[in-house]
Amino acid sequence: MSTLLCVPSGKRSKEARRKATVPKPPTSQPRVSRRIVAAAGAAIALAAIATGLAAAFTGGSSPGPTQDTSLGRLVSPGPLGSPGPEGPPIEGGLDVAPAGAPAPGTSVDGIQCGPTEQLVFHIHARLTIFVGGRSVRVPAGVGIANPQAQGSPRGAFVVSGACFAWLHTHAADGIIHMESPIQRTFTVGNFFDVWKQPLGPTRVGPAHGRVVAFVNGKLWHGDPRSIPLHAHTQVQLDVGRPLVGPVHISSWSGL
């Protein structure tokens, strides 16, 4: 048989009163947590805004220009131009220099100019140029002697010529066609030599000034002539100030 223990009502009441007077835990902790959550939310929102600005700064298709304190402020390149006859956009402004090419049967930097295009090795890169913050174009017909263009709703396209160098352009969209009977790493300097235009740390064709180069959106440290041209390499040359943030295309339209 179990034994029931009876607690005097006076003792029970005293114990209940003691528990009732025990201080409750502070209530400020939830408010601190809410402040932390609010701060974290604000940080996430700011990061999202910064990401959006970076995308808008480069046409919405690249992670944004290289941040380098030596460059100072980079201005926006603005929206991309209208699609050209090859698909990539036509650059704004005038041609930075006339088209030029080697004579038929001759070569420059070991790059020959022959009667037909060579397709054993066939890749494409893109070159954009800004002078004093303004867009200028790489003309159609570079590397094609006596270029013959055909009109289209999207602009002129060079379809024939007296000879085709292994590096050449068909349209004023900055697309450099590398079509060679041998696989080789060409450079921006090779392209300018075929073009018959000077290129160096202080000059791009007829434009003079400090040259800042970007390769695939990143600052290039070194002579711009030595920039290698691989498949879908995107090169930008800025001459003088202001400097323009790197232009980036996300579609090569099958090139």
C-alpha positions as CSV (number, residue, x, y, z in Angstrom):
1,M,0.0,0.0,0.0
2,S,1.4,3.3,-1.0
3,T,1.7,6.1,1.5
4,L,0.4,9.6,0.6
5,L,2.4,12.5,1.7
6,C,0.4,15.6,2.5
7,V,2.1,18.9,2.3
8,P,0.7,21.6,4.6
9,S,-1.2,24.1,2.6
10,G,0.8,26.9,4.2
11,K,4.1,25.4,3.0
12,R,2.6,24.9,-0.5
13,S,1.5,28.4,-0.8
14,K,4.9,29.7,0.4
15,E,6.6,27.6,-2.3
16,A,4.2,28.9,-5.0
17,R,4.9,32.5,-3.9
18,R,8.7,31.8,-4.1
19,K,8.4,30.6,-7.7
20,A,6.2,33.4,-8.7
21,T,8.9,35.9,-7.5
22,V,11.8,34.3,-9.5
23,P,12.8,36.9,-12.2
24,K,11.9,36.0,-15.8
25,P,14.8,35.8,-18.3
26,P,15.5,39.0,-20.2
27,T,13.3,39.7,-23.2
28,S,15.8,41.8,-25.1
29,Q,17.4,38.8,-26.8
30,P,14.7,38.4,-29.5
31,R,15.1,42.1,-30.3
32,V,18.9,41.6,-30.8
33,S,18.2,38.6,-33.1
34,R,15.8,40.7,-35.1
35,R,18.5,43.4,-35.5
36,I,21.0,40.8,-36.7
37,V,18.5,39.3,-39.2
38,A,17.6,42.8,-40.4
39,A,21.3,43.7,-40.9
40,A,22.0,40.4,-42.8
41,G,19.0,41.1,-45.0
42,A,20.3,44.6,-45.8
43,A,23.7,43.2,-46.6
44,I,22.1,40.6,-49.0
45,A,20.1,43.3,-50.6
46,L,23.1,45.5,-51.1
47,A,25.0,42.6,-52.6
48,A,22.2,42.0,-55.1
49,I,22.1,45.7,-56.1
50,A,25.9,45.7,-56.6
51,T,25.6,42.5,-58.8
52,G,22.8,44.1,-60.8
53,L,24.8,47.3,-61.4
54,A,27.9,45.2,-62.5
55,A,25.8,43.3,-65.0
56,A,24.3,46.6,-66.3
57,F,27.7,48.1,-66.5
58,T,28.8,45.5,-69.0
59,G,25.7,44.9,-71.1
60,G,24.3,42.4,-68.7
61,S,26.4,39.5,-69.9
62,S,29.7,39.7,-67.9
63,P,30.7,39.8,-64.2
64,G,31.8,43.4,-64.5
65,P,35.1,45.2,-65.2
66,T,38.3,44.5,-63.4
67,Q,38.7,46.5,-60.3
68,D,42.2,48.0,-60.2
69,T,42.9,51.1,-58.2
70,S,45.5,52.3,-60.7
71,L,42.8,52.6,-63.4
72,G,40.5,55.1,-61.6
73,R,36.9,55.3,-62.6
74,L,35.7,53.2,-65.6
75,V,32.8,54.6,-67.5
76,S,30.0,52.4,-68.8
77,P,30.4,51.2,-72.4
78,G,26.7,51.7,-72.9
79,P,24.3,49.2,-74.7
80,L,25.6,46.9,-77.4
81,G,25.0,47.9,-81.0
82,S,22.6,46.2,-83.4
83,P,23.5,42.8,-84.7
84,G,25.7,42.8,-87.8
85,P,25.7,40.5,-90.8
86,E,27.6,37.8,-88.8
87,G,25.5,38.1,-85.7
88,P,27.7,39.9,-83.2
89,P,26.9,43.6,-82.9
90,I,28.4,46.3,-85.1
91,E,30.5,48.8,-83.1
92,G,29.6,52.5,-83.0
93,G,31.6,55.3,-84.4
94,L,33.9,55.7,-87.4
95,D,36.6,53.3,-88.6
96,V,39.7,53.9,-86.5
97,A,41.8,53.4,-89.7
98,P,41.2,52.2,-93.3
99,A,41.3,48.5,-94.0
100,G,44.7,47.3,-95.0
101,A,46.2,43.9,-96.2
102,P,49.4,42.4,-97.6
103,A,49.8,42.2,-101.3
104,P,48.7,39.0,-103.0
105,G,51.4,36.3,-102.7
106,T,53.3,38.1,-99.9
107,S,53.4,37.4,-96.1
108,V,53.6,39.3,-92.9
109,D,54.9,37.7,-89.7
110,G,54.8,34.4,-91.6
111,I,51.1,35.0,-92.3
112,Q,50.5,34.5,-96.0
113,C,47.9,36.2,-98.2
114,G,46.6,33.6,-100.7
115,P,43.8,33.4,-103.2
116,T,41.4,31.4,-101.0
117,E,40.5,31.2,-97.3
118,Q,42.2,28.4,-95.4
119,L,40.0,26.4,-93.1
120,V,42.3,23.7,-91.6
121,F,42.5,25.9,-88.5
122,H,39.5,28.1,-88.1
123,I,38.6,30.1,-85.0
124,H,37.4,33.6,-84.1
125,A,38.2,36.4,-81.6
126,R,36.8,39.9,-81.1
127,L,38.5,43.3,-80.9
128,T,36.9,46.5,-79.7
129,I,38.6,49.9,-79.5
130,F,37.8,53.1,-77.6
131,V,39.6,56.4,-78.1
132,G,39.1,59.1,-75.5
133,G,36.1,57.1,-74.3
134,R,34.4,56.9,-77.7
135,S,33.8,53.8,-79.7
136,V,35.7,53.4,-83.0
137,R,35.4,50.5,-85.4
138,V,37.7,47.8,-86.7
139,P,36.8,48.1,-90.4
140,A,35.6,45.3,-92.7
141,G,38.1,44.0,-95.1
142,V,41.3,44.0,-92.9
143,G,43.6,41.3,-94.2
144,I,41.7,41.1,-97.6
145,A,43.4,42.8,-100.5
146,N,41.0,44.8,-102.7
147,P,38.0,43.8,-100.6
148,Q,34.7,43.5,-102.4
149,A,31.7,44.0,-100.1
150,Q,28.1,43.0,-100.4
151,G,25.3,44.9,-98.7
152,S,22.8,43.4,-96.4
153,P,20.0,44.7,-94.1
154,R,22.5,44.4,-91.2
155,G,25.5,46.0,-92.9
156,A,28.2,45.4,-95.4
157,F,30.0,42.0,-95.6
158,V,33.2,41.4,-97.6
159,V,32.7,38.4,-99.8
160,S,35.7,38.4,-102.0
161,G,39.1,40.0,-102.7
162,A,42.4,39.6,-104.5
163,C,43.8,37.6,-101.5
164,F,42.9,36.5,-98.0
165,A,45.5,36.7,-95.2
166,W,45.2,34.1,-92.4
167,L,43.9,36.9,-90.2
168,H,41.1,39.0,-91.6
169,T,37.7,40.7,-91.0
170,H,34.5,40.4,-93.1
171,A,32.4,43.0,-91.3
172,A,32.8,46.0,-89.0
173,D,31.8,44.0,-85.9
174,G,35.4,43.5,-84.6
175,I,35.3,39.7,-85.4
176,I,38.8,38.5,-86.4
177,H,38.7,35.4,-88.5
178,M,41.8,33.2,-88.0
179,E,41.8,30.8,-91.0
180,S,45.1,29.1,-91.4
181,P,46.5,25.9,-93.0
182,I,48.4,25.3,-89.8
183,Q,47.4,25.5,-86.1
184,R,49.2,28.5,-84.5
185,T,48.7,31.0,-81.7
186,F,48.2,34.4,-83.3
187,T,48.5,37.7,-81.4
188,V,46.9,41.1,-81.5
189,G,50.2,42.3,-82.8
190,N,50.0,39.9,-85.8
191,F,46.6,41.3,-86.6
192,F,47.8,44.9,-86.6
193,D,50.8,44.0,-88.7
194,V,48.5,42.4,-91.3
195,W,46.3,45.5,-91.0
196,K,49.5,47.7,-91.6
197,Q,48.7,49.7,-88.5
198,P,51.0,50.4,-85.6
199,L,50.3,49.1,-82.1
200,G,52.1,49.6,-78.8
201,P,51.7,50.8,-75.2
202,T,51.1,54.4,-76.4
203,R,49.5,53.9,-79.8
204,V,46.6,52.1,-81.6
205,G,46.7,52.8,-85.3
206,P,46.6,56.6,-85.7
207,A,45.4,57.2,-82.2
208,H,48.0,58.3,-79.6
209,G,47.8,58.0,-75.8
210,R,48.3,55.5,-73.0
211,V,46.8,52.1,-74.1
212,V,45.0,50.1,-71.5
213,A,44.0,46.6,-72.6
214,F,41.4,44.2,-71.3
215,V,41.3,40.5,-72.2
216,N,38.1,38.7,-71.5
217,G,37.1,41.5,-69.0
218,K,40.4,41.4,-67.1
219,L,43.2,44.0,-67.2
220,W,46.2,42.9,-69.3
221,H,49.6,43.6,-67.8
222,G,52.1,43.9,-70.7
223,D,52.5,45.0,-74.3
224,P,49.1,44.8,-76.1
225,R,50.9,43.3,-79.1
226,S,51.6,40.1,-77.1
227,I,47.9,39.4,-76.4
228,P,47.2,35.8,-77.7
229,L,44.1,35.3,-79.7
230,H,42.3,32.0,-78.9
231,A,38.8,30.9,-79.8
232,H,36.3,33.5,-78.6
233,T,38.9,35.7,-76.9
234,Q,37.5,39.2,-76.3
235,V,40.1,42.0,-76.5
236,Q,39.5,45.7,-75.7
237,L,42.0,48.5,-76.3
238,D,41.3,51.9,-74.6
239,V,43.4,54.8,-75.8
240,G,43.6,57.8,-73.4
241,R,40.9,58.8,-70.9
242,P,38.2,58.2,-69.8
243,L,38.7,54.5,-69.6
244,V,35.7,52.4,-70.6
245,G,34.6,49.3,-68.8
246,P,35.1,46.0,-70.8
247,V,32.5,45.2,-73.4
248,H,31.3,41.6,-73.4
249,I,29.2,39.7,-75.9
250,S,27.6,36.4,-74.8
251,S,26.5,35.1,-78.2
252,W,28.8,34.4,-81.1
253,S,26.0,33.4,-83.4
254,G,27.6,30.1,-84.4
255,L,31.1,31.6,-85.2
